[in-house]
Amino acid sequence: MHASKGDRLVVHGRVVGENDHVVEIVEILGPNGTPPYRVRTEDGHETIMSPGPDSVVQPRGA
């Protein structure tokens, strides 16, 4: 998985009816765009994530 600052990380719901969780990537902490990522939620909370196989990167502007 590779990402750039400003991309969105979408974590798909694991249970039927559970919504996807979308966060903005604000910092790349791994080498060459790889995880972990510092992410920001819509309410401004920041955390560090190492996304799993249920996650996809949406490029900025897509």
mmCIF file of the N, C-alpha and C atoms, coordinates in Angstrom:
data_MODEL
# 
_entry.id   MODEL 
# 
loop_
_atom_site.group_PDB 
_atom_site.id 
_atom_site.type_symbol 
_atom_site.label_atom_id 
_atom_site.label_alt_id 
_atom_site.label_comp_id 
_atom_site.label_asym_id 
_atom_site.label_entity_id 
_atom_site.label_seq_id 
_atom_site.pdbx_PDB_ins_code 
_atom_site.Cartn_x 
_atom_site.Cartn_y 
_atom_site.Cartn_z 
_atom_site.occupancy 
_atom_site.B_iso_or_equiv 
_atom_site.pdbx_formal_charge 
_atom_site.auth_seq_id 
_atom_site.auth_comp_id 
_atom_site.auth_asym_id 
_atom_site.auth_atom_id 
_atom_site.pdbx_PDB_model_num 
ATOM 1   N N  . MET A 1 1  ? 0.856   -1.170 0.000  1.00 0.00 ? 1  MET A N  1 
ATOM 2   C CA . MET A 1 1  ? 0.000   0.000  0.000  1.00 0.00 ? 1  MET A CA 1 
ATOM 3   C C  . MET A 1 1  ? 0.898   1.228  0.000  1.00 0.00 ? 1  MET A C  1 
ATOM 4   N N  . HIS A 1 2  ? 0.600   2.160  -0.913 1.00 0.00 ? 2  HIS A N  1 
ATOM 5   C CA . HIS A 1 2  ? 1.341   3.413  -0.999 1.00 0.00 ? 2  HIS A CA 1 
ATOM 6   C C  . HIS A 1 2  ? 0.352   4.574  -0.968 1.00 0.00 ? 2  HIS A C  1 
ATOM 7   N N  . ALA A 1 3  ? 0.729   5.654  -0.311 1.00 0.00 ? 3  ALA A N  1 
ATOM 8   C CA . ALA A 1 3  ? -0.137  6.823  -0.212 1.00 0.00 ? 3  ALA A CA 1 
ATOM 9   C C  . ALA A 1 3  ? 0.711   8.086  -0.216 1.00 0.00 ? 3  ALA A C  1 
ATOM 10  N N  . SER A 1 4  ? 0.029   9.218  -0.379 1.00 0.00 ? 4  SER A N  1 
ATOM 11  C CA . SER A 1 4  ? 0.655   10.527 -0.304 1.00 0.00 ? 4  SER A CA 1 
ATOM 12  C C  . SER A 1 4  ? -0.137  11.389 0.665  1.00 0.00 ? 4  SER A C  1 
ATOM 13  N N  . LYS A 1 5  ? 0.505   12.402 1.200  1.00 0.00 ? 5  LYS A N  1 
ATOM 14  C CA . LYS A 1 5  ? -0.168  13.333 2.091  1.00 0.00 ? 5  LYS A CA 1 
ATOM 15  C C  . LYS A 1 5  ? -1.372  13.924 1.368  1.00 0.00 ? 5  LYS A C  1 
ATOM 16  N N  . GLY A 1 6  ? -2.524  13.946 2.031  1.00 0.00 ? 6  GLY A N  1 
ATOM 17  C CA . GLY A 1 6  ? -3.746  14.475 1.441  1.00 0.00 ? 6  GLY A CA 1 
ATOM 18  C C  . GLY A 1 6  ? -4.659  13.411 0.860  1.00 0.00 ? 6  GLY A C  1 
ATOM 19  N N  . ASP A 1 7  ? -4.144  12.195 0.659  1.00 0.00 ? 7  ASP A N  1 
ATOM 20  C CA . ASP A 1 7  ? -4.997  11.097 0.198  1.00 0.00 ? 7  ASP A CA 1 
ATOM 21  C C  . ASP A 1 7  ? -5.975  10.723 1.308  1.00 0.00 ? 7  ASP A C  1 
ATOM 22  N N  . ARG A 1 8  ? -7.008  9.983  0.941  1.00 0.00 ? 8  ARG A N  1 
ATOM 23  C CA . ARG A 1 8  ? -7.966  9.492  1.918  1.00 0.00 ? 8  ARG A CA 1 
ATOM 24  C C  . ARG A 1 8  ? -7.771  7.987  2.085  1.00 0.00 ? 8  ARG A C  1 
ATOM 25  N N  . LEU A 1 9  ? -7.928  7.536  3.314  1.00 0.00 ? 9  LEU A N  1 
ATOM 26  C CA . LEU A 1 9  ? -7.852  6.122  3.623  1.00 0.00 ? 9  LEU A CA 1 
ATOM 27  C C  . LEU A 1 9  ? -9.260  5.665  3.972  1.00 0.00 ? 9  LEU A C  1 
ATOM 28  N N  . VAL A 1 10 ? -9.761  4.682  3.233  1.00 0.00 ? 10 VAL A N  1 
ATOM 29  C CA . VAL A 1 10 ? -11.105 4.150  3.454  1.00 0.00 ? 10 VAL A CA 1 
ATOM 30  C C  . VAL A 1 10 ? -10.974 2.765  4.073  1.00 0.00 ? 10 VAL A C  1 
ATOM 31  N N  . VAL A 1 11 ? -11.526 2.613  5.282  1.00 0.00 ? 11 VAL A N  1 
ATOM 32  C CA . VAL A 1 11 ? -11.539 1.324  5.962  1.00 0.00 ? 11 VAL A CA 1 
ATOM 33  C C  . VAL A 1 11 ? -12.963 0.796  5.836  1.00 0.00 ? 11 VAL A C  1 
ATOM 34  N N  . HIS A 1 12 ? -13.132 -0.292 5.092  1.00 0.00 ? 12 HIS A N  1 
ATOM 35  C CA . HIS A 1 12 ? -14.459 -0.845 4.846  1.00 0.00 ? 12 HIS A CA 1 
ATOM 36  C C  . HIS A 1 12 ? -15.024 -1.499 6.099  1.00 0.00 ? 12 HIS A C  1 
ATOM 37  N N  . GLY A 1 13 ? -16.346 -1.340 6.277  1.00 0.00 ? 13 GLY A N  1 
ATOM 38  C CA . GLY A 1 13 ? -17.026 -1.984 7.397  1.00 0.00 ? 13 GLY A CA 1 
ATOM 39  C C  . GLY A 1 13 ? -16.895 -3.493 7.299  1.00 0.00 ? 13 GLY A C  1 
ATOM 40  N N  . ARG A 1 14 ? -16.759 -4.143 8.435  1.00 0.00 ? 14 ARG A N  1 
ATOM 41  C CA . ARG A 1 14 ? -16.558 -5.598 8.449  1.00 0.00 ? 14 ARG A CA 1 
ATOM 42  C C  . ARG A 1 14 ? -17.854 -6.373 8.658  1.00 0.00 ? 14 ARG A C  1 
ATOM 43  N N  . VAL A 1 15 ? -18.922 -5.679 9.026  1.00 0.00 ? 15 VAL A N  1 
ATOM 44  C CA . VAL A 1 15 ? -20.194 -6.316 9.318  1.00 0.00 ? 15 VAL A CA 1 
ATOM 45  C C  . VAL A 1 15 ? -21.254 -5.701 8.418  1.00 0.00 ? 15 VAL A C  1 
ATOM 46  N N  . VAL A 1 16 ? -22.210 -6.487 7.967  1.00 0.00 ? 16 VAL A N  1 
ATOM 47  C CA . VAL A 1 16 ? -23.286 -5.974 7.131  1.00 0.00 ? 16 VAL A CA 1 
ATOM 48  C C  . VAL A 1 16 ? -23.970 -4.820 7.855  1.00 0.00 ? 16 VAL A C  1 
ATOM 49  N N  . GLY A 1 17 ? -24.111 -3.700 7.149  1.00 0.00 ? 17 GLY A N  1 
ATOM 50  C CA . GLY A 1 17 ? -24.759 -2.525 7.716  1.00 0.00 ? 17 GLY A CA 1 
ATOM 51  C C  . GLY A 1 17 ? -23.801 -1.551 8.379  1.00 0.00 ? 17 GLY A C  1 
ATOM 52  N N  . GLU A 1 18 ? -22.547 -1.935 8.558  1.00 0.00 ? 18 GLU A N  1 
ATOM 53  C CA . GLU A 1 18 ? -21.560 -1.047 9.167  1.00 0.00 ? 18 GLU A CA 1 
ATOM 54  C C  . GLU A 1 18 ? -20.969 -0.151 8.077  1.00 0.00 ? 18 GLU A C  1 
ATOM 55  N N  . ASN A 1 19 ? -20.953 1.151  8.307  1.00 0.00 ? 19 ASN A N  1 
ATOM 56  C CA . ASN A 1 19 ? -20.443 2.103  7.327  1.00 0.00 ? 19 ASN A CA 1 
ATOM 57  C C  . ASN A 1 19 ? -18.927 2.051  7.209  1.00 0.00 ? 19 ASN A C  1 
ATOM 58  N N  . ASP A 1 20 ? -18.434 2.490  6.041  1.00 0.00 ? 20 ASP A N  1 
ATOM 59  C CA . ASP A 1 20 ? -16.992 2.656  5.862  1.00 0.00 ? 20 ASP A CA 1 
ATOM 60  C C  . ASP A 1 20 ? -16.511 3.808  6.728  1.00 0.00 ? 20 ASP A C  1 
ATOM 61  N N  . HIS A 1 21 ? -15.266 3.752  7.134  1.00 0.00 ? 21 HIS A N  1 
ATOM 62  C CA . HIS A 1 21 ? -14.638 4.803  7.940  1.00 0.00 ? 21 HIS A CA 1 
ATOM 63  C C  . HIS A 1 21 ? -13.615 5.491  7.034  1.00 0.00 ? 21 HIS A C  1 
ATOM 64  N N  . VAL A 1 22 ? -13.758 6.812  6.834  1.00 0.00 ? 22 VAL A N  1 
ATOM 65  C CA . VAL A 1 22 ? -12.874 7.544  5.933  1.00 0.00 ? 22 VAL A CA 1 
ATOM 66  C C  . VAL A 1 22 ? -12.078 8.567  6.738  1.00 0.00 ? 22 VAL A C  1 
ATOM 67  N N  . VAL A 1 23 ? -10.754 8.551  6.555  1.00 0.00 ? 23 VAL A N  1 
ATOM 68  C CA . VAL A 1 23 ? -9.869  9.493  7.235  1.00 0.00 ? 23 VAL A CA 1 
ATOM 69  C C  . VAL A 1 23 ? -8.914  10.103 6.207  1.00 0.00 ? 23 VAL A C  1 
ATOM 70  N N  . GLU A 1 24 ? -8.364  11.263 6.543  1.00 0.00 ? 24 GLU A N  1 
ATOM 71  C CA . GLU A 1 24 ? -7.397  11.935 5.674  1.00 0.00 ? 24 GLU A CA 1 
ATOM 72  C C  . GLU A 1 24 ? -5.983  11.625 6.152  1.00 0.00 ? 24 GLU A C  1 
ATOM 73  N N  . ILE A 1 25 ? -5.102  11.281 5.228  1.00 0.00 ? 25 ILE A N  1 
ATOM 74  C CA . ILE A 1 25 ? -3.708  11.023 5.571  1.00 0.00 ? 25 ILE A CA 1 
ATOM 75  C C  . ILE A 1 25 ? -2.983  12.367 5.657  1.00 0.00 ? 25 ILE A C  1 
ATOM 76  N N  . VAL A 1 26 ? -2.452  12.678 6.838  1.00 0.00 ? 26 VAL A N  1 
ATOM 77  C CA . VAL A 1 26 ? -1.788  13.962 7.039  1.00 0.00 ? 26 VAL A CA 1 
ATOM 78  C C  . VAL A 1 26 ? -0.265  13.834 7.118  1.00 0.00 ? 26 VAL A C  1 
ATOM 79  N N  . GLU A 1 27 ? 0.230   12.608 7.305  1.00 0.00 ? 27 GLU A N  1 
ATOM 80  C CA . GLU A 1 27 ? 1.681   12.403 7.348  1.00 0.00 ? 27 GLU A CA 1 
ATOM 81  C C  . GLU A 1 27 ? 1.997   10.945 7.037  1.00 0.00 ? 27 GLU A C  1 
ATOM 82  N N  . ILE A 1 28 ? 3.032   10.739 6.252  1.00 0.00 ? 28 ILE A N  1 
ATOM 83  C CA . ILE A 1 28 ? 3.508   9.394  5.924  1.00 0.00 ? 28 ILE A CA 1 
ATOM 84  C C  . ILE A 1 28 ? 4.679   9.090  6.852  1.00 0.00 ? 28 ILE A C  1 
ATOM 85  N N  . LEU A 1 29 ? 4.575   8.031  7.625  1.00 0.00 ? 29 LEU A N  1 
ATOM 86  C CA . LEU A 1 29 ? 5.628   7.709  8.589  1.00 0.00 ? 29 LEU A CA 1 
ATOM 87  C C  . LEU A 1 29 ? 6.534   6.570  8.129  1.00 0.00 ? 29 LEU A C  1 
ATOM 88  N N  . GLY A 1 30 ? 6.110   5.828  7.104  1.00 0.00 ? 30 GLY A N  1 
ATOM 89  C CA . GLY A 1 30 ? 6.912   4.735  6.571  1.00 0.00 ? 30 GLY A CA 1 
ATOM 90  C C  . GLY A 1 30 ? 7.731   5.202  5.377  1.00 0.00 ? 30 GLY A C  1 
ATOM 91  N N  . PRO A 1 31 ? 8.652   4.370  4.925  1.00 0.00 ? 31 PRO A N  1 
ATOM 92  C CA . PRO A 1 31 ? 9.469   4.735  3.761  1.00 0.00 ? 31 PRO A CA 1 
ATOM 93  C C  . PRO A 1 31 ? 8.681   4.650  2.449  1.00 0.00 ? 31 PRO A C  1 
ATOM 94  N N  . ASN A 1 32 ? 8.906   5.598  1.555  1.00 0.00 ? 32 ASN A N  1 
ATOM 95  C CA . ASN A 1 32 ? 8.339   5.573  0.200  1.00 0.00 ? 32 ASN A CA 1 
ATOM 96  C C  . ASN A 1 32 ? 6.819   5.457  0.153  1.00 0.00 ? 32 ASN A C  1 
ATOM 97  N N  . GLY A 1 33 ? 6.129   6.152  1.050  1.00 0.00 ? 33 GLY A N  1 
ATOM 98  C CA . GLY A 1 33 ? 4.670   6.180  1.019  1.00 0.00 ? 33 GLY A CA 1 
ATOM 99  C C  . GLY A 1 33 ? 3.978   4.987  1.644  1.00 0.00 ? 33 GLY A C  1 
ATOM 100 N N  . THR A 1 34 ? 4.727   4.166  2.363  1.00 0.00 ? 34 THR A N  1 
ATOM 101 C CA . THR A 1 34 ? 4.134   2.988  2.991  1.00 0.00 ? 34 THR A CA 1 
ATOM 102 C C  . THR A 1 34 ? 3.724   3.286  4.435  1.00 0.00 ? 34 THR A C  1 
ATOM 103 N N  . PRO A 1 35 ? 2.837   2.451  5.011  1.00 0.00 ? 35 PRO A N  1 
ATOM 104 C CA . PRO A 1 35 ? 2.398   2.665  6.396  1.00 0.00 ? 35 PRO A CA 1 
ATOM 105 C C  . PRO A 1 35 ? 3.567   2.557  7.363  1.00 0.00 ? 35 PRO A C  1 
ATOM 106 N N  . PRO A 1 36 ? 3.376   3.095  8.562  1.00 0.00 ? 36 PRO A N  1 
ATOM 107 C CA . PRO A 1 36 ? 2.154   3.666  9.130  1.00 0.00 ? 36 PRO A CA 1 
ATOM 108 C C  . PRO A 1 36 ? 1.906   5.090  8.651  1.00 0.00 ? 36 PRO A C  1 
ATOM 109 N N  . TYR A 1 37 ? 0.650   5.536  8.849  1.00 0.00 ? 37 TYR A N  1 
ATOM 110 C CA . TYR A 1 37 ? 0.231   6.877  8.462  1.00 0.00 ? 37 TYR A CA 1 
ATOM 111 C C  . TYR A 1 37 ? -0.346  7.609  9.664  1.00 0.00 ? 37 TYR A C  1 
ATOM 112 N N  . ARG A 1 38 ? -0.085  8.913  9.749  1.00 0.00 ? 38 ARG A N  1 
ATOM 113 C CA . ARG A 1 38 ? -0.812  9.756  10.707 1.00 0.00 ? 38 ARG A CA 1 
ATOM 114 C C  . ARG A 1 38 ? -2.050  10.211 9.963  1.00 0.00 ? 38 ARG A C  1 
ATOM 115 N N  . VAL A 1 39 ? -3.226  9.982  10.554 1.00 0.00 ? 39 VAL A N  1 
ATOM 116 C CA . VAL A 1 39 ? -4.488  10.299 9.891  1.00 0.00 ? 39 VAL A CA 1 
ATOM 117 C C  . VAL A 1 39 ? -5.327  11.234 10.761 1.00 0.00 ? 39 VAL A C  1 
ATOM 118 N N  . ARG A 1 40 ? -6.260  11.948 10.104 1.00 0.00 ? 40 ARG A N  1 
ATOM 119 C CA . ARG A 1 40 ? -7.159  12.866 10.799 1.00 0.00 ? 40 ARG A CA 1 
ATOM 120 C C  . ARG A 1 40 ? -8.598  12.524 10.419 1.00 0.00 ? 40 ARG A C  1 
ATOM 121 N N  . THR A 1 41 ? -9.449  12.385 11.431 1.00 0.00 ? 41 THR A N  1 
ATOM 122 C CA . THR A 1 41 ? -10.868 12.126 11.202 1.00 0.00 ? 41 THR A CA 1 
ATOM 123 C C  . THR A 1 41 ? -11.591 13.440 10.942 1.00 0.00 ? 41 THR A C  1 
ATOM 124 N N  . GLU A 1 42 ? -12.861 13.342 10.555 1.00 0.00 ? 42 GLU A N  1 
ATOM 125 C CA . GLU A 1 42 ? -13.655 14.539 10.256 1.00 0.00 ? 42 GLU A CA 1 
ATOM 126 C C  . GLU A 1 42 ? -13.772 15.470 11.454 1.00 0.00 ? 42 GLU A C  1 
ATOM 127 N N  . ASP A 1 43 ? -13.755 14.922 12.682 1.00 0.00 ? 43 ASP A N  1 
ATOM 128 C CA . ASP A 1 43 ? -13.889 15.768 13.874 1.00 0.00 ? 43 ASP A CA 1 
ATOM 129 C C  . ASP A 1 43 ? -12.550 16.323 14.355 1.00 0.00 ? 43 ASP A C  1 
ATOM 130 N N  . GLY A 1 44 ? -11.462 16.089 13.591 1.00 0.00 ? 44 GLY A N  1 
ATOM 131 C CA . GLY A 1 44 ? -10.159 16.664 13.908 1.00 0.00 ? 44 GLY A CA 1 
ATOM 132 C C  . GLY A 1 44 ? -9.244  15.779 14.733 1.00 0.00 ? 44 GLY A C  1 
ATOM 133 N N  . HIS A 1 45 ? -9.731  14.631 15.192 1.00 0.00 ? 45 HIS A N  1 
ATOM 134 C CA . HIS A 1 45 ? -8.897  13.713 15.980 1.00 0.00 ? 45 HIS A CA 1 
ATOM 135 C C  . HIS A 1 45 ? -7.804  13.123 15.088 1.00 0.00 ? 45 HIS A C  1 
ATOM 136 N N  . GLU A 1 46 ? -6.579  13.062 15.596 1.00 0.00 ? 46 GLU A N  1 
ATOM 137 C CA . GLU A 1 46 ? -5.463  12.471 14.852 1.00 0.00 ? 46 GLU A CA 1 
ATOM 138 C C  . GLU A 1 46 ? -4.959  11.228 15.564 1.00 0.00 ? 46 GLU A C  1 
ATOM 139 N N  . THR A 1 47 ? -4.556  10.244 14.772 1.00 0.00 ? 47 THR A N  1 
ATOM 140 C CA . THR A 1 47 ? -3.996  9.006  15.308 1.00 0.00 ? 47 THR A CA 1 
ATOM 141 C C  . THR A 1 47 ? -3.065  8.403  14.265 1.00 0.00 ? 47 THR A C  1 
ATOM 142 N N  . ILE A 1 48 ? -2.333  7.381  14.650 1.00 0.00 ? 48 ILE A N  1 
ATOM 143 C CA . ILE A 1 48 ? -1.444  6.675  13.733 1.00 0.00 ? 48 ILE A CA 1 
ATOM 144 C C  . ILE A 1 48 ? -2.091  5.342  13.385 1.00 0.00 ? 48 ILE A C  1 
ATOM 145 N N  . MET A 1 49 ? -2.134  5.033  12.081 1.00 0.00 ? 49 MET A N  1 
ATOM 146 C CA . MET A 1 49 ? -2.755  3.789  11.614 1.00 0.00 ? 49 MET A CA 1 
ATOM 147 C C  . MET A 1 49 ? -1.806  3.007  10.725 1.00 0.00 ? 49 MET A C  1 
ATOM 148 N N  . SER A 1 50 ? -1.854  1.695  10.879 1.00 0.00 ? 50 SER A N  1 
ATOM 149 C CA . SER A 1 50 ? -1.229  0.767  9.936  1.00 0.00 ? 50 SER A CA 1 
ATOM 150 C C  . SER A 1 50 ? -2.388  -0.022 9.347  1.00 0.00 ? 50 SER A C  1 
ATOM 151 N N  . PRO A 1 51 ? -2.909  0.407  8.188  1.00 0.00 ? 51 PRO A N  1 
ATOM 152 C CA . PRO A 1 51 ? -4.122  -0.191 7.642  1.00 0.00 ? 51 PRO A CA 1 
ATOM 153 C C  . PRO A 1 51 ? -3.950  -1.650 7.254  1.00 0.00 ? 51 PRO A C  1 
ATOM 154 N N  . GLY A 1 52 ? -5.058  -2.385 7.382  1.00 0.00 ? 52 GLY A N  1 
ATOM 155 C CA . GLY A 1 52 ? -5.079  -3.797 7.037  1.00 0.00 ? 52 GLY A CA 1 
ATOM 156 C C  . GLY A 1 52 ? -5.646  -4.037 5.647  1.00 0.00 ? 52 GLY A C  1 
ATOM 157 N N  . PRO A 1 53 ? -5.926  -5.286 5.330  1.00 0.00 ? 53 PRO A N  1 
ATOM 158 C CA . PRO A 1 53 ? -6.400  -5.650 3.990  1.00 0.00 ? 53 PRO A CA 1 
ATOM 159 C C  . PRO A 1 53 ? -7.809  -5.146 3.680  1.00 0.00 ? 53 PRO A C  1 
ATOM 160 N N  . ASP A 1 54 ? -8.530  -4.653 4.684  1.00 0.00 ? 54 ASP A N  1 
ATOM 161 C CA . ASP A 1 54 ? -9.870  -4.122 4.464  1.00 0.00 ? 54 ASP A CA 1 
ATOM 162 C C  . ASP A 1 54 ? -9.847  -2.623 4.165  1.00 0.00 ? 54 ASP A C  1 
ATOM 163 N N  . SER A 1 55 ? -8.664  -2.078 3.868  1.00 0.00 ? 55 SER A N  1 
ATOM 164 C CA . SER A 1 55 ? -8.493  -0.649 3.626  1.00 0.00 ? 55 SER A CA 1 
ATOM 165 C C  . SER A 1 55 ? -7.989  -0.382 2.213  1.00 0.00 ? 55 SER A C  1 
ATOM 166 N N  . VAL A 1 56 ? -8.383  0.774  1.667  1.00 0.00 ? 56 VAL A N  1 
ATOM 167 C CA . VAL A 1 56 ? -7.900  1.211  0.363  1.00 0.00 ? 56 VAL A CA 1 
ATOM 168 C C  . VAL A 1 56 ? -7.561  2.698  0.434  1.00 0.00 ? 56 VAL A C  1 
ATOM 169 N N  . VAL A 1 57 ? -6.618  3.102  -0.404 1.00 0.00 ? 57 VAL A N  1 
ATOM 170 C CA . VAL A 1 57 ? -6.235  4.509  -0.496 1.00 0.00 ? 57 VAL A CA 1 
ATOM 171 C C  . VAL A 1 57 ? -6.945  5.136  -1.681 1.00 0.00 ? 57 VAL A C  1 
ATOM 172 N N  . GLN A 1 58 ? -7.601  6.272  -1.449 1.00 0.00 ? 58 GLN A N  1 
ATOM 173 C CA . GLN A 1 58 ? -8.197  7.064  -2.516 1.00 0.00 ? 58 GLN A CA 1 
ATOM 174 C C  . GLN A 1 58 ? -7.294  8.261  -2.750 1.00 0.00 ? 58 GLN A C  1 
ATOM 175 N N  . PRO A 1 59 ? -6.693  8.369  -3.934 1.00 0.00 ? 59 PRO A N  1 
ATOM 176 C CA . PRO A 1 59 ? -5.816  9.508  -4.207 1.00 0.00 ? 59 PRO A CA 1 
ATOM 177 C C  . PRO A 1 59 ? -6.550  10.830 -4.069 1.00 0.00 ? 59 PRO A C  1 
ATOM 178 N N  . ARG A 1 60 ? -5.822  11.844 -3.675 1.00 0.00 ? 60 ARG A N  1 
ATOM 179 C CA . ARG A 1 60 ? -6.366  13.192 -3.536 1.00 0.00 ? 60 ARG A CA 1 
ATOM 180 C C  . ARG A 1 60 ? -7.021  13.601 -4.858 1.00 0.00 ? 60 ARG A C  1 
ATOM 181 N N  . GLY A 1 61 ? -8.231  14.146 -4.776 1.00 0.00 ? 61 GLY A N  1 
ATOM 182 C CA . GLY A 1 61 ? -8.937  14.609 -5.960 1.00 0.00 ? 61 GLY A CA 1 
ATOM 183 C C  . GLY A 1 61 ? -9.701  13.535 -6.696 1.00 0.00 ? 61 GLY A C  1 
ATOM 184 N N  . ALA A 1 62 ? -9.690  12.306 -6.197 1.00 0.00 ? 62 ALA A N  1 
ATOM 185 C CA . ALA A 1 62 ? -10.418 11.218 -6.886 1.00 0.00 ? 62 ALA A CA 1 
ATOM 186 C C  . ALA A 1 62 ? -11.846 11.118 -6.402 1.00 0.00 ? 62 ALA A C  1 
# 
